[in-house]
Amino acid sequence: MKKTLIALMAAAALAGCAGPAPADYAAEKPALDLKTYFDGEFVAHGLFTDRSGKVVRRFTVDMTGVWNGDSGTLDERFTYSDGKTERRVWHLTKQPGEGATTRYIGRADDVVGEAVGVASGNALNWAYTLRLPVDGKVYEVQFDDWMYLMDNRVMLNKAVMSKYGVKLGEVTLSFYKK
């Protein structure tokens, strides 16, 4: 009896940890298509909060997106509140999806392997590992990254950053298409 109760409690705990899936947003409009949204010039404003919710870094990102068929390049130029700058160039490829979902693969120099994205309705979920430089060291951290298209010019983005399953903080961004 005790083992059964422990197994039920463990199953309930795991079920409680399950997050949303892209398919949960299939009926949401406007539909997000990266080829359409990330084509042209953008600006984003963002911040990083630590696990307690304290804002530890603010930044802006100037971006340019260009697509050729199902392949796109997203050039991101970051400027942080402390004056530091950084650049990340994403190479994106639209993949065949299943049902109401569309799949994307993303690559960048500081991404370990590939970022895998699944879009449905107005939402896109990216999963990837990023090489993050901090105080002279480089850490590989995992991102669970969600983007939500609000209208044809605005997209909101919230990403949880973790290491070994422990939440380190969150990144929040608002994208504006020029």
ZIHUFEN-V18182 format. One record per residue. PHI is phi in whole degrees, -180 to 180 (* if undefined). Layout:
PHI
PHI
This chain:
*
-63
-64
-64
-63
-64
-63
-65
-66
-64
-64
-65
-65
-65
-63
-68
-85
-63
-99
-69
-118
-52
-61
-61
-108
-55
-88
-77
-121
-75
-69
-90
-126
-58
-62
-82
-71
-89
-129
120
-103
-141
-136
-132
-120
-148
-152
-114
-114
-78
-64
-88
99
-75
-72
-113
-159
-118
-159
-122
-134
-96
-132
-132
-116
-137
-121
-133
66
-94
-115
-137
-124
-119
-97
-109
-121
-90
-129
-93
-62
-88
94
-69
-125
-156
-133
-135
-115
-91
-114
-110
-135
-77
-114
-64
-110
-121
61
-90
-109
-124
-108
-135
-117
-127
-134
-152
-59
-100
-100
-80
68
-120
-87
-113
-121
-129
-113
-156
61
-95
-119
-137
-116
-102
-129
-163
-113
-115
-83
-112
-79
-141
49
83
-116
-119
-114
-96
-122
-96
-119
-113
-113
-118
-119
-131
-78
-92
-157
-70
-117
-118
-133
-106
-138
-134
-129
-101
-106
-143
-141
54
81
-99
-67
-97
169
-135
-114
-123
-136
-124
-98
-130
-81
-75
